[in-house]
Amino acid sequence: MCDAKGSAKPCIRIDNSRVRVTEWRFAKRGDNTGWHRHEFDYVVVPLFDGVLEIAHPDGSRTEAVMRHGVPYFRQAGVEHDVINGNDFACAFVETELLEDAPAS
């Protein structure tokens, strides 16, 4: 998933033909995932209350408010870098959906 190395630490918990589950740990403010583009739709579950900064290719950044245990869904394809915007360590669990959704 990541094209460039960041300072956040990924730990793959599950990787099979259906899903890839990665726990991302950010030790300090400014730690980041590195620039990447998701190949698959994914769900993120924050393990903290706080903020992540999302860097975009045009140089802008947005702030995303995280609530512990409240998941969010994103579609594949958006290039970004995720940065810890907190003065404390934080983490989230990311589940990539490796199979296409069934036709309806």
MMTF fields as JSON, N, C-alpha, C and O atoms, coordinates in Angstrom:
{
  "mmtfVersion": "1.0.0",
  "mmtfProducer": "UNKNOWN",
  "numBonds": 415,
  "numAtoms": 416,
  "numGroups": 104,
  "numChains": 1,
  "numModels": 1,
  "chainsPerModel": [1],
  "groupsPerChain": [104],
  "chainIdList": ["A"],
  "bondAtomList": [4, 2, 8, 6, 12, 10, 16, 14, 20, 18, 24, 22, 28, 26, 32, 30, 36, 34, 40, 38, 44, 42, 48, 46, 52, 50, 56, 54, 60, 58, 64, 62, 68, 66, 72, 70, 76, 74, 80, 78, 84, 82, 88, 86, 92, 90, 96, 94, 100, 98, 104, 102, 108, 106, 112, 110, 116, 114, 120, 118, 124, 122, 128, 126, 132, 130, 136, 134, 140, 138, 144, 142, 148, 146, 152, 150, 156, 154, 160, 158, 164, 162, 168, 166, 172, 170, 176, 174, 180, 178, 184, 182, 188, 186, 192, 190, 196, 194, 200, 198, 204, 202, 208, 206, 212, 210, 216, 214, 220, 218, 224, 222, 228, 226, 232, 230, 236, 234, 240, 238, 244, 242, 248, 246, 252, 250, 256, 254, 260, 258, 264, 262, 268, 266, 272, 270, 276, 274, 280, 278, 284, 282, 288, 286, 292, 290, 296, 294, 300, 298, 304, 302, 308, 306, 312, 310, 316, 314, 320, 318, 324, 322, 328, 326, 332, 330, 336, 334, 340, 338, 344, 342, 348, 346, 352, 350, 356, 354, 360, 358, 364, 362, 368, 366, 372, 370, 376, 374, 380, 378, 384, 382, 388, 386, 392, 390, 396, 394, 400, 398, 404, 402, 408, 406, 412, 410],
  "bondOrderList": [1, 1, 1, 1, 1, 1, 1, 1, 1, 1, 1, 1, 1, 1, 1, 1, 1, 1, 1, 1, 1, 1, 1, 1, 1, 1, 1, 1, 1, 1, 1, 1, 1, 1, 1, 1, 1, 1, 1, 1, 1, 1, 1, 1, 1, 1, 1, 1, 1, 1, 1, 1, 1, 1, 1, 1, 1, 1, 1, 1, 1, 1, 1, 1, 1, 1, 1, 1, 1, 1, 1, 1, 1, 1, 1, 1, 1, 1, 1, 1, 1, 1, 1, 1, 1, 1, 1, 1, 1, 1, 1, 1, 1, 1, 1, 1, 1, 1, 1, 1, 1, 1, 1],
  "groupList": [{"groupName": "MET", "atomNameList": ["N", "CA", "C", "O"], "elementList": ["N", "C", "C", "O"], "formalChargeList": [0, 0, 0, 0], "bondAtomList": [1, 0, 2, 1, 3, 2], "bondOrderList": [1, 1, 2], "singleLetterCode": "M", "chemCompType": "L-PEPTIDE LINKING"}, {"groupName": "CYS", "atomNameList": ["N", "CA", "C", "O"], "elementList": ["N", "C", "C", "O"], "formalChargeList": [0, 0, 0, 0], "bondAtomList": [1, 0, 2, 1, 3, 2], "bondOrderList": [1, 1, 2], "singleLetterCode": "C", "chemCompType": "L-PEPTIDE LINKING"}, {"groupName": "ASP", "atomNameList": ["N", "CA", "C", "O"], "elementList": ["N", "C", "C", "O"], "formalChargeList": [0, 0, 0, 0], "bondAtomList": [1, 0, 2, 1, 3, 2], "bondOrderList": [1, 1, 2], "singleLetterCode": "D", "chemCompType": "L-PEPTIDE LINKING"}, {"groupName": "ALA", "atomNameList": ["N", "CA", "C", "O"], "elementList": ["N", "C", "C", "O"], "formalChargeList": [0, 0, 0, 0], "bondAtomList": [1, 0, 2, 1, 3, 2], "bondOrderList": [1, 1, 2], "singleLetterCode": "A", "chemCompType": "L-PEPTIDE LINKING"}, {"groupName": "LYS", "atomNameList": ["N", "CA", "C", "O"], "elementList": ["N", "C", "C", "O"], "formalChargeList": [0, 0, 0, 0], "bondAtomList": [1, 0, 2, 1, 3, 2], "bondOrderList": [1, 1, 2], "singleLetterCode": "K", "chemCompType": "L-PEPTIDE LINKING"}, {"groupName": "GLY", "atomNameList": ["N", "CA", "C", "O"], "elementList": ["N", "C", "C", "O"], "formalChargeList": [0, 0, 0, 0], "bondAtomList": [1, 0, 2, 1, 3, 2], "bondOrderList": [1, 1, 2], "singleLetterCode": "G", "chemCompType": "PEPTIDE LINKING"}, {"groupName": "SER", "atomNameList": ["N", "CA", "C", "O"], "elementList": ["N", "C", "C", "O"], "formalChargeList": [0, 0, 0, 0], "bondAtomList": [1, 0, 2, 1, 3, 2], "bondOrderList": [1, 1, 2], "singleLetterCode": "S", "chemCompType": "L-PEPTIDE LINKING"}, {"groupName": "PRO", "atomNameList": ["N", "CA", "C", "O"], "elementList": ["N", "C", "C", "O"], "formalChargeList": [0, 0, 0, 0], "bondAtomList": [1, 0, 2, 1, 3, 2], "bondOrderList": [1, 1, 2], "singleLetterCode": "P", "chemCompType": "L-PEPTIDE LINKING"}, {"groupName": "ILE", "atomNameList": ["N", "CA", "C", "O"], "elementList": ["N", "C", "C", "O"], "formalChargeList": [0, 0, 0, 0], "bondAtomList": [1, 0, 2, 1, 3, 2], "bondOrderList": [1, 1, 2], "singleLetterCode": "I", "chemCompType": "L-PEPTIDE LINKING"}, {"groupName": "ARG", "atomNameList": ["N", "CA", "C", "O"], "elementList": ["N", "C", "C", "O"], "formalChargeList": [0, 0, 0, 0], "bondAtomList": [1, 0, 2, 1, 3, 2], "bondOrderList": [1, 1, 2], "singleLetterCode": "R", "chemCompType": "L-PEPTIDE LINKING"}, {"groupName": "ASN", "atomNameList": ["N", "CA", "C", "O"], "elementList": ["N", "C", "C", "O"], "formalChargeList": [0, 0, 0, 0], "bondAtomList": [1, 0, 2, 1, 3, 2], "bondOrderList": [1, 1, 2], "singleLetterCode": "N", "chemCompType": "L-PEPTIDE LINKING"}, {"groupName": "VAL", "atomNameList": ["N", "CA", "C", "O"], "elementList": ["N", "C", "C", "O"], "formalChargeList": [0, 0, 0, 0], "bondAtomList": [1, 0, 2, 1, 3, 2], "bondOrderList": [1, 1, 2], "singleLetterCode": "V", "chemCompType": "L-PEPTIDE LINKING"}, {"groupName": "THR", "atomNameList": ["N", "CA", "C", "O"], "elementList": ["N", "C", "C", "O"], "formalChargeList": [0, 0, 0, 0], "bondAtomList": [1, 0, 2, 1, 3, 2], "bondOrderList": [1, 1, 2], "singleLetterCode": "T", "chemCompType": "L-PEPTIDE LINKING"}, {"groupName": "GLU", "atomNameList": ["N", "CA", "C", "O"], "elementList": ["N", "C", "C", "O"], "formalChargeList": [0, 0, 0, 0], "bondAtomList": [1, 0, 2, 1, 3, 2], "bondOrderList": [1, 1, 2], "singleLetterCode": "E", "chemCompType": "L-PEPTIDE LINKING"}, {"groupName": "TRP", "atomNameList": ["N", "CA", "C", "O"], "elementList": ["N", "C", "C", "O"], "formalChargeList": [0, 0, 0, 0], "bondAtomList": [1, 0, 2, 1, 3, 2], "bondOrderList": [1, 1, 2], "singleLetterCode": "W", "chemCompType": "L-PEPTIDE LINKING"}, {"groupName": "PHE", "atomNameList": ["N", "CA", "C", "O"], "elementList": ["N", "C", "C", "O"], "formalChargeList": [0, 0, 0, 0], "bondAtomList": [1, 0, 2, 1, 3, 2], "bondOrderList": [1, 1, 2], "singleLetterCode": "F", "chemCompType": "L-PEPTIDE LINKING"}, {"groupName": "HIS", "atomNameList": ["N", "CA", "C", "O"], "elementList": ["N", "C", "C", "O"], "formalChargeList": [0, 0, 0, 0], "bondAtomList": [1, 0, 2, 1, 3, 2], "bondOrderList": [1, 1, 2], "singleLetterCode": "H", "chemCompType": "L-PEPTIDE LINKING"}, {"groupName": "TYR", "atomNameList": ["N", "CA", "C", "O"], "elementList": ["N", "C", "C", "O"], "formalChargeList": [0, 0, 0, 0], "bondAtomList": [1, 0, 2, 1, 3, 2], "bondOrderList": [1, 1, 2], "singleLetterCode": "Y", "chemCompType": "L-PEPTIDE LINKING"}, {"groupName": "LEU", "atomNameList": ["N", "CA", "C", "O"], "elementList": ["N", "C", "C", "O"], "formalChargeList": [0, 0, 0, 0], "bondAtomList": [1, 0, 2, 1, 3, 2], "bondOrderList": [1, 1, 2], "singleLetterCode": "L", "chemCompType": "L-PEPTIDE LINKING"}, {"groupName": "GLN", "atomNameList": ["N", "CA", "C", "O"], "elementList": ["N", "C", "C", "O"], "formalChargeList": [0, 0, 0, 0], "bondAtomList": [1, 0, 2, 1, 3, 2], "bondOrderList": [1, 1, 2], "singleLetterCode": "Q", "chemCompType": "L-PEPTIDE LINKING"}],
  "groupTypeList": [0, 1, 2, 3, 4, 5, 6, 3, 4, 7, 1, 8, 9, 8, 2, 10, 6, 9, 11, 9, 11, 12, 13, 14, 9, 15, 3, 4, 9, 5, 2, 10, 12, 5, 14, 16, 9, 16, 13, 15, 2, 17, 11, 11, 11, 7, 18, 15, 2, 5, 11, 18, 13, 8, 3, 16, 7, 2, 5, 6, 9, 12, 13, 3, 11, 0, 9, 16, 5, 11, 7, 17, 15, 9, 19, 3, 5, 11, 13, 16, 2, 11, 8, 10, 5, 10, 2, 15, 3, 1, 3, 15, 11, 13, 12, 13, 18, 18, 13, 2, 3, 7, 3, 6],
  "groupIdList": [1, 2, 3, 4, 5, 6, 7, 8, 9, 10, 11, 12, 13, 14, 15, 16, 17, 18, 19, 20, 21, 22, 23, 24, 25, 26, 27, 28, 29, 30, 31, 32, 33, 34, 35, 36, 37, 38, 39, 40, 41, 42, 43, 44, 45, 46, 47, 48, 49, 50, 51, 52, 53, 54, 55, 56, 57, 58, 59, 60, 61, 62, 63, 64, 65, 66, 67, 68, 69, 70, 71, 72, 73, 74, 75, 76, 77, 78, 79, 80, 81, 82, 83, 84, 85, 86, 87, 88, 89, 90, 91, 92, 93, 94, 95, 96, 97, 98, 99, 100, 101, 102, 103, 104],
  "secStructList": [7, 5, 1, 1, 7, 7, 1, 1, 3, 3, 3, 3, 3, 3, 3, 1, 1, 1, 3, 3, 3, 3, 3, 3, 3, 3, 7, 1, 6, 6, 7, 5, 7, 7, 1, 3, 3, 7, 1, 1, 7, 3, 3, 3, 3, 3, 1, 1, 1, 3, 3, 3, 3, 3, 3, 7, 6, 6, 1, 7, 3, 3, 3, 3, 3, 3, 7, 6, 6, 7, 7, 3, 3, 3, 7, 6, 6, 7, 3, 3, 3, 3, 3, 3, 7, 1, 1, 1, 7, 3, 3, 3, 3, 3, 3, 3, 3, 7, 1, 7, 7, 7, 7, 7],
  "xCoordList": [0.809, 0.0, 0.853, 0.558, 1.899, 2.677, 3.761, 4.505, 3.843, 4.87, 6.15, 7.245, 6.03, 7.189, 7.157, 6.089, 8.326, 8.396, 8.097, 8.624, 7.257, 6.969, 7.54, 8.185, 7.307, 7.825, 6.829, 7.208, 5.557, 4.578, 4.906, 5.5, 4.521, 4.858, 3.625, 2.68, 3.63, 2.529, 2.8, 3.942, 1.754, 1.835, 0.641, -0.508, 0.924, -0.156, -0.649, 0.117, -1.936, -2.558, -3.235, -3.22, -3.832, -4.486, -4.186, -4.275, -3.833, -3.608, -3.993, -3.233, -5.182, -5.648, -6.285, -6.122, -6.988, -7.553, -8.72, -9.108, -9.284, -10.461, -10.165, -10.725, -9.279, -8.99, -7.518, -6.832, -7.059, -5.752, -6.006, -6.514, -5.658, -5.87, -4.503, -3.651, -4.316, -3.037, -3.283, -4.161, -2.506, -2.528, -1.4, -0.243, -1.745, -0.777, -0.548, -1.507, 0.717, 1.08, 1.958, 2.946, 1.569, 2.272, 2.801, 2.005, 4.096, 4.682, 4.605, 4.499, 4.658, 4.706, 4.091, 3.843, 3.846, 3.333, 4.267, 5.49, 3.669, 4.448, 4.768, 5.12, 4.652, 4.86, 3.851, 2.718, 4.257, 3.382, 3.474, 4.424, 2.454, 2.413, 3.323, 3.773, 3.6, 4.277, 3.224, 2.092, 3.596, 2.659, 2.239, 3.071, 0.942, 0.428, -0.932, -1.595, -1.314, -2.621, -3.191, -2.549, -4.382, -5.016, -5.507, -6.147, -5.207, -5.676, -7.08, -7.755, -7.518, -8.799, -9.565, -8.966, -10.896, -11.697, -11.237, -10.711, -11.446, -10.956, -11.783, -12.495, -11.662, -12.327, -11.244, -10.348, -11.331, -10.39, -11.154, -12.226, -10.581, -11.135, -10.068, -9.063, -10.272, -9.312, -9.303, -10.334, -8.123, -7.969, -7.656, -6.967, -8.168, -7.895, -8.923, -9.62, -8.999, -9.734, -8.696, -7.778, -8.831, -7.868, -7.991, -9.07, -6.863, -6.884, -5.75, -4.68, -6.022, -5.001, -4.98, -6.027, -3.814, -3.685, -3.523, -2.758, -4.236, -4.162, -3.503, -4.04, -2.332, -1.627, -2.082, -2.226, -2.308, -2.795, -1.713, -0.834, -1.766, -0.735, -0.544, 0.537, -1.579, -1.45, -0.751, -0.613, -0.307, 0.391, -0.504, -0.007, -1.81, -2.735, -2.835, -2.462, -3.346, -3.607, -4.989, -5.449, -5.648, -6.92, -6.783, -5.949, -7.615, -7.622, -8.825, -9.951, -8.591, -9.671, -9.806, -8.86, -10.982, -11.244, -11.574, -12.449, -10.862, -11.039, -11.727, -11.457, -12.614, -13.262, -12.989, -13.229, -12.484, -12.108, -13.244, -14.354, -12.938, -13.896, -14.919, -15.713, -14.933, -15.91, -15.275, -14.397, -15.715, -15.086, -15.512, -16.553, -14.67, -15.054, -14.586, -13.635, -15.259, -15.02, -14.453, -14.878, -13.491, -12.963, -12.835, -12.579, -13.017, -12.845, -11.394, -10.649, -11.016, -9.659, -9.342, -10.235, -8.046, -7.603, -7.077, -6.4, -7.344, -6.908, -5.486, -5.215, -4.587, -3.209, -3.171, -3.772, -2.46, -2.383, -1.267, -0.678, -0.995, -0.082, -0.832, -1.414, -0.822, -1.536, -0.506, 0.494, -0.764, 0.194, -0.467, -1.609, 0.252, -0.251, -0.244, 0.812, -1.424, -1.561, -1.737, -2.183, -1.392, -1.598, -0.261, 0.782, -0.306, 0.887, 0.988, 1.527, 0.467, 0.523, 0.549, 0.205, 0.961, 0.966, -0.469, -1.381, -0.663, -1.996, -1.881, -0.794, -3.02, -3.03, -4.406, -5.404, -4.439, -5.715, -5.545, -4.432, -6.673, -6.699, -7.362, -8.463, -6.671, -7.154, -7.446, -6.599, -8.652, -9.035, -9.288, -10.228, -8.44, -8.594, -9.451, -9.221, -10.434, -11.366, -10.831, -11.014, -10.182, -9.449, -10.333, -9.885, -11.567, -12.515, -13.47, -13.838, -13.867, -14.908, -16.234, -16.5, -17.047, -18.383, -19.189, -19.028, -20.055, -20.878, -21.817, -22.292, -22.069, -22.99, -24.38, -24.82, -25.077, -26.427, -27.478, -28.673],
  "yCoordList": [-1.193, 0.0, 1.257, 2.184, 1.326, 2.56, 2.592, 1.627, 3.718, 3.915, 4.477, 4.157, 5.297, 5.903, 5.573, 5.482, 5.395, 5.05, 6.263, 7.352, 6.064, 7.091, 6.655, 5.61, 7.448, 7.126, 6.355, 5.821, 6.287, 5.467, 3.991, 3.636, 3.142, 1.724, 0.886, 0.824, 0.241, -0.661, -2.073, -2.534, -2.747, -4.154, -4.866, -4.637, -5.72, -6.442, -7.55, -8.426, -7.501, -8.459, -9.606, -10.744, -9.311, -10.326, -9.965, -8.799, -10.961, -10.731, -12.009, -12.977, -12.004, -13.174, -12.719, -11.564, -13.582, -13.232, -12.245, -11.663, -12.044, -11.176, -9.829, -8.813, -9.808, -8.557, -8.48, -9.492, -7.236, -6.984, -6.027, -4.925, -6.438, -5.62, -5.186, -6.013, -3.868, -3.306, -2.379, -1.517, -2.566, -1.642, -0.633, -1.013, 0.64, 1.718, 2.404, 2.813, 2.539, 3.199, 4.412, 4.339, 5.528, 6.796, 7.153, 7.426, 7.157, 7.358, 8.808, 9.071, 9.752, 11.162, 12.039, 11.585, 13.306, 14.284, 14.315, 14.307, 14.35, 14.425, 13.088, 13.037, 11.992, 10.678, 10.515, 10.984, 9.854, 9.758, 8.388, 7.634, 8.09, 6.805, 6.803, 5.741, 7.962, 8.067, 8.196, 7.741, 8.812, 9.013, 7.674, 6.796, 7.519, 6.266, 6.481, 7.5, 5.494, 5.471, 4.074, 3.077, 4.0, 2.706, 2.078, 2.738, 0.824, 0.07, -0.475, -0.865, -0.502, -1.1, -0.154, 0.677, -0.282, 0.419, -0.049, -1.152, 0.811, 0.448, 1.105, 2.083, 0.531, 1.022, 1.261, 0.435, 2.396, 2.723, 2.822, 3.422, 2.218, 2.317, 2.962, 2.324, 4.214, 4.887, 4.241, 3.791, 4.207, 3.677, 4.819, 4.624, 6.008, 7.197, 8.282, 8.204, 9.27, 10.502, 11.572, 11.798, 12.221, 13.255, 13.595, 13.493, 14.007, 14.415, 13.759, 13.467, 13.543, 13.187, 14.285, 14.827, 14.616, 15.564, 14.754, 13.79, 15.144, 14.462, 15.421, 16.491, 15.033, 15.833, 15.392, 14.199, 16.374, 16.125, 16.491, 17.297, 15.91, 16.159, 17.624, 18.007, 18.449, 19.869, 20.685, 21.902, 20.002, 20.68, 21.094, 21.522, 20.978, 21.358, 20.237, 19.092, 20.599, 19.625, 19.867, 21.004, 18.773, 18.882, 18.141, 17.248, 18.53, 17.895, 16.976, 17.386, 15.741, 14.766, 14.442, 13.964, 14.703, 14.429, 12.948, 12.418, 12.29, 10.861, 10.66, 11.369, 9.685, 9.282, 7.793, 6.976, 7.467, 6.092, 5.114, 5.231, 4.152, 3.105, 3.459, 2.601, 4.704, 5.119, 4.973, 5.756, 3.978, 3.702, 4.678, 5.329, 4.761, 5.489, 4.709, 3.932, 4.924, 4.211, 5.18, 6.333, 4.707, 5.496, 4.598, 3.399, 5.199, 4.46, 4.519, 5.431, 3.537, 3.445, 4.636, 5.295, 4.892, 5.805, 7.152, 7.791, 7.627, 8.967, 8.908, 8.156, 9.704, 9.77, 10.697, 11.772, 10.274, 11.083, 10.591, 9.533, 11.382, 11.015, 11.325, 12.401, 10.393, 10.555, 10.882, 10.181, 11.964, 12.507, 12.633, 13.083, 12.236, 12.393, 13.877, 14.509, 14.43, 15.834, 16.045, 17.111, 15.043, 15.098, 15.174, 14.827, 15.631, 15.648, 14.363, 14.357, 13.272, 11.97, 10.884, 11.12, 9.701, 8.549, 8.185, 8.369, 7.667, 7.25, 6.088, 5.768, 5.463, 4.305, 4.148, 4.647, 3.439, 3.037, 1.7, 1.28, 1.038, -0.228, 0.031, 0.576, -0.37, -0.168, -1.535, -2.428, -1.692, -2.937, -2.645, -1.932, -3.202, -3.057, -4.209, -5.365, -3.894, -4.878, -5.361, -4.691, -6.506, -6.98, -7.585, -7.779, -7.879, -8.441, -7.355, -6.479, -7.404, -6.498, -6.842, -7.998, -5.829, -6.065, -6.888, -6.717, -7.78, -8.566, -7.669, -6.645, -8.057, -7.291, -7.335, -8.362, -6.193, -6.165, -6.28, -6.273],
  "zCoordList": [0.0, 0.0, 0.0, -0.754, 0.816, 0.899, -0.16, -0.338, -0.865, -1.884, -1.268, -1.731, -0.249, 0.394, 1.877, 2.482, 2.448, 3.863, 4.724, 4.494, 5.703, 6.686, 8.024, 8.117, 9.059, 10.384, 11.248, 12.29, 10.832, 11.552, 11.319, 10.301, 12.259, 12.194, 11.853, 12.64, 10.679, 10.337, 10.83, 10.834, 11.241, 11.624, 10.984, 11.364, 10.019, 9.342, 10.261, 10.663, 10.588, 11.504, 10.766, 11.236, 9.608, 8.768, 7.322, 6.937, 6.524, 5.095, 4.373, 4.353, 3.778, 3.045, 1.738, 1.346, 1.075, -0.233, -0.133, -1.146, 1.047, 1.194, 1.832, 1.42, 2.847, 3.555, 3.946, 4.09, 4.113, 4.722, 5.876, 5.669, 7.088, 8.276, 8.795, 9.12, 8.865, 9.311, 10.497, 10.455, 11.542, 12.675, 12.444, 12.263, 12.453, 12.27, 13.607, 14.261, 14.028, 15.286, 15.013, 14.282, 15.62, 15.498, 16.889, 17.787, 17.086, 18.415, 18.888, 20.086, 17.935, 18.328, 17.245, 16.128, 17.589, 16.621, 15.413, 15.553, 14.238, 13.01, 12.375, 11.196, 13.135, 12.513, 11.389, 11.495, 10.315, 9.146, 8.481, 8.69, 7.673, 6.954, 5.741, 5.311, 5.184, 3.895, 2.809, 2.974, 1.703, 0.598, 0.038, -0.19, -0.184, -0.729, -1.384, -1.187, -2.162, -2.827, -2.591, -2.921, -2.027, -1.771, -3.069, -3.887, -3.246, -4.412, -4.196, -5.149, -2.939, -2.568, -1.65, -0.968, -1.635, -0.636, 0.74, 0.891, 1.748, 3.084, 4.181, 3.957, 5.376, 6.581, 7.626, 7.803, 8.316, 9.383, 10.698, 10.765, 11.75, 13.102, 13.989, 14.301, 14.399, 15.28, 16.668, 17.165, 17.277, 18.634, 19.603, 20.604, 19.295, 20.1, 19.764, 18.753, 20.615, 20.336, 20.019, 20.807, 18.886, 18.52, 17.054, 16.469, 16.451, 15.05, 14.266, 14.798, 13.007, 12.033, 10.996, 10.641, 10.511, 9.413, 8.135, 8.094, 7.105, 5.82, 4.838, 4.55, 4.321, 3.323, 1.942, 1.675, 1.062, -0.295, -1.31, -1.007, -2.508, -3.522, -3.903, -4.349, -3.734, -4.086, -2.995, -3.118, -1.917, -0.831, 0.321, 1.363, 0.157, 1.225, 2.256, 1.999, 3.421, 4.496, 5.057, 5.157, 5.423, 6.13, 7.45, 7.599, 8.399, 9.706, 9.801, 9.52, 10.194, 10.357, 11.839, 12.465, 12.397, 13.811, 13.966, 13.281, 14.874, 15.134, 16.48, 17.449, 16.513, 17.769, 17.961, 17.072, 19.138, 19.448, 19.126, 19.646, 18.26, 17.927, 16.873, 16.487, 16.388, 15.386, 13.997, 13.633, 13.225, 11.931, 10.851, 10.941, 9.821, 8.615, 7.39, 7.465, 6.269, 5.018, 3.98, 3.905, 3.181, 2.072, 0.844, 0.956, -0.317, -1.562, -2.013, -1.654, -2.801, -3.338, -4.231, -4.764, -4.379, -5.418, -5.015, -5.821, -3.816, -3.427, -2.862, -1.926, -3.434, -2.934, -1.718, -1.732, -0.663, 0.549, 1.466, 1.245, 2.498, 3.583, 4.867, 5.002, 5.81, 7.076, 8.159, 8.308, 8.918, 9.881, 11.253, 11.358, 12.303, 13.668, 14.014, 14.045, 14.273, 14.635, 16.124, 16.549, 16.927, 18.373, 19.103, 18.549, 20.347, 21.198, 22.004, 23.11, 21.446, 22.107, 21.036, 19.878, 21.449, 20.541, 20.189, 20.995, 18.977, 18.569, 17.595, 17.114, 17.31, 16.416, 15.795, 16.316, 14.661, 14.077, 13.391, 13.072, 13.168, 12.443, 11.097, 11.022, 10.043, 8.672, 8.057, 8.082, 7.505, 6.843, 5.371, 5.02, 4.519, 3.072, 2.563, 2.919, 1.735, 1.197, -0.154, -1.171, -0.166, -1.339, -2.423, -3.553, -2.092, -3.074, -3.532, -2.749, -4.778, -5.264, -4.594, -4.264, -4.403, -3.867, -4.872, -6.08, -4.381, -5.304, -6.117, -5.626, -7.333, -8.185, -7.591, -7.075, -7.671, -7.102, -8.185, -7.888]
}
